[in-house]
């Protein structure tokens, strides 16, 4: 079994219950074209507590039937995602993507990637086509602010967590955070920080 972590303290049923309780993935609202929206809150995903097999089973049994046979869109909220807590790893993402039924892949119209950040943009620009087929990569649309998301999604039909709104407000006052040039966690350096260009493209820097 392919796991997000090498060991788990929760049974498979407990892992599935956790996914349901945290509301990580749900079909909620519609876009401006009337299509169902699959909402994914990245920060809520317990990457160190849920196996890839449980995740795939949960999606197959709980989420995919709600999408039916009609076109749909995805809103992925990347706000405050930390690779140590919420990022399952490239192999798991690829495994989950490969397990998606072909009819759903064909029905997926667009993926709105909210608050991507510089590192996520660099990673996807460099490795996106290698890990995901060109069809999915071409459907990816970056959205830097909630106000731009509402241009495509019906606002009154979708509830976005408060921390996403808070981050959006921070970006208004610190716009350089969008490009990774200003940290949202101030720190003090005793010496100039390393600017190793290779690390910027590391697969470990997706978050």
C-alpha positions in Angstrom: 0.0 0.0 0.0 1.3 3.4 -0.9 1.2 5.6 2.2 1.6 9.3 2.8 3.5 8.4 5.9 5.4 5.3 6.9 3.1 4.5 9.8 -0.4 5.4 11.0 -2.0 5.5 14.4 -5.5 5.5 13.0 -7.4 2.7 11.4 -8.7 3.0 7.9 -12.3 3.8 9.1 -10.9 6.4 11.5 -8.9 8.0 8.7 -12.0 8.2 6.5 -14.0 9.7 9.3 -11.2 12.3 9.8 -11.5 13.3 6.1 -15.2 13.7 6.5 -15.0 15.6 9.8 -12.4 18.1 8.4 -14.3 18.7 5.2 -11.1 18.7 3.2 -12.9 17.9 -0.1 -16.5 18.6 -0.9 -18.8 19.4 -3.8 -20.1 22.9 -2.9 -21.7 25.6 -5.1 -21.5 26.3 -8.8 -19.4 28.4 -11.0 -20.6 31.2 -13.3 -21.4 28.7 -16.0 -23.6 26.6 -13.7 -21.2 23.8 -13.2 -20.7 22.0 -9.9 -17.6 23.1 -8.0 -15.3 20.6 -6.2 -13.8 22.7 -3.3 -10.5 21.5 -1.8 -9.1 23.2 1.3 -5.4 22.3 1.3 -4.7 23.4 4.9 -7.3 21.0 6.2 -5.7 17.9 4.7 -4.0 15.7 7.4 -1.2 14.5 5.2 0.6 12.6 8.0 -2.5 10.8 9.2 -4.2 9.5 6.1 -2.9 7.0 3.6 -3.2 7.3 -0.1 -5.4 4.2 -0.3 -7.9 5.6 2.2 -7.9 9.0 0.3 -8.6 7.3 -3.0 -11.3 5.1 -1.5 -12.9 8.2 0.2 -12.9 10.1 -3.1 -14.3 7.1 -5.1 -17.1 6.3 -2.6 -18.0 9.8 -1.3 -17.0 12.6 -3.7 -17.0 11.2 -7.3 -20.7 10.1 -7.2 -21.7 13.6 -6.4 -20.1 15.0 -9.5 -22.1 12.7 -11.7 -21.6 12.8 -15.5 -21.6 16.5 -16.0 -18.8 19.0 -16.5 -17.4 20.5 -13.2 -14.7 22.9 -12.0 -12.3 22.7 -9.1 -11.4 25.4 -6.6 -8.2 24.5 -4.7 -7.3 26.7 -1.8 -3.6 26.7 -1.2 -3.6 29.3 1.6 -1.4 28.4 4.6 -0.5 25.0 3.3 2.7 23.6 4.9 4.7 20.8 3.3 5.3 19.2 6.7 1.7 19.1 7.6 -0.6 19.3 4.6 1.4 18.2 1.5 1.1 14.5 0.9 4.0 14.2 -1.6 4.3 14.0 -5.3 4.0 10.3 -5.6 0.7 10.3 -3.7 -0.7 13.1 -5.8 0.2 11.3 -8.9 -1.3 8.0 -7.6 -4.6 9.8 -6.7 -4.7 11.5 -10.1 -4.1 8.3 -12.0 -6.9 6.7 -10.1 -9.5 9.3 -11.1 -11.9 7.8 -13.6 -11.4 8.9 -17.2 -14.9 10.3 -17.5 -14.2 12.7 -14.6 -10.9 13.8 -16.0 -12.7 14.6 -19.3 -15.5 16.4 -17.4 -13.1 18.6 -15.5 -13.2 22.0 -17.1 -10.9 24.2 -15.0 -8.9 24.2 -11.8 -8.8 27.5 -9.9 -5.6 27.6 -7.8 -6.1 30.2 -5.1 -3.1 31.9 -3.3 -0.5 29.8 -5.1 2.6 31.6 -3.9 5.9 31.8 -5.8 7.2 28.3 -4.8 4.1 26.5 -6.0 4.2 28.4 -9.3 7.9 27.6 -9.9 7.3 23.9 -9.0 4.3 23.5 -11.3 6.0 25.5 -14.1 9.0 23.2 -13.9 7.5 19.8 -13.1 3.8 20.1 -13.7 3.9 18.6 -17.2 6.1 15.7 -16.0 3.8 14.6 -13.2 0.4 15.4 -14.7 -0.8 15.1 -18.3 -1.0 18.1 -20.5 -4.7 18.2 -20.4 -4.8 18.8 -16.6 -2.0 21.3 -16.6 -3.6 23.4 -19.3 -6.8 23.7 -17.2 -4.9 25.2 -14.3 -5.7 28.9 -13.6 -3.8 30.8 -10.8 -6.0 33.2 -8.7 -4.1 35.6 -6.5 -7.1 37.2 -4.7 -10.6 36.1 -3.7 -12.1 39.0 -5.6 -10.8 37.4 -8.8 -12.2 34.0 -7.8 -15.7 35.5 -7.6 -15.4 36.5 -11.2 -15.7 32.8 -12.0 -17.5 31.2 -9.0 -20.9 32.1 -7.5 -19.9 33.8 -4.2 -23.1 33.2 -2.3 -23.0 29.5 -2.9 -19.6 28.9 -1.4 -18.3 29.4 2.1 -14.6 30.1 2.3 -12.8 29.7 5.7 -12.0 32.9 7.6 -8.2 32.3 7.5 -8.4 32.6 3.7 -10.1 36.0 4.0 -7.5 37.1 6.5 -4.6 36.1 4.2 -6.3 37.9 1.4 -6.4 41.1 3.4 -2.7 40.6 4.3 -1.8 40.4 0.7 -3.6 43.8 0.1 -1.2 45.4 2.6 1.9 43.4 1.6 1.5 42.6 -2.1 5.1 41.4 -2.5 4.1 38.3 -0.5 2.5 37.2 -3.7 5.9 36.7 -5.3 7.8 35.3 -2.3 9.7 38.5 -1.8 8.3 39.3 1.6 7.7 36.7 4.3 4.4 36.5 6.1 6.5 35.2 9.1 9.1 37.9 9.9 12.5 36.5 11.0 15.9 37.8 12.0 19.0 36.8 10.1 22.4 36.8 11.6 23.9 36.5 8.2 22.5 37.1 4.6 20.1 34.2 3.7 21.2 31.7 1.1 19.9 32.3 -2.4 20.5 28.8 -3.8 18.6 28.8 -7.1 18.4 25.0 -7.1 16.5 24.9 -3.8 13.8 27.1 -5.4 13.0 24.3 -7.8 13.1 21.5 -5.2 10.1 19.2 -5.2 10.1 19.7 -1.4 9.3 23.4 -1.8 5.8 22.9 -3.3 4.2 24.5 -0.2 
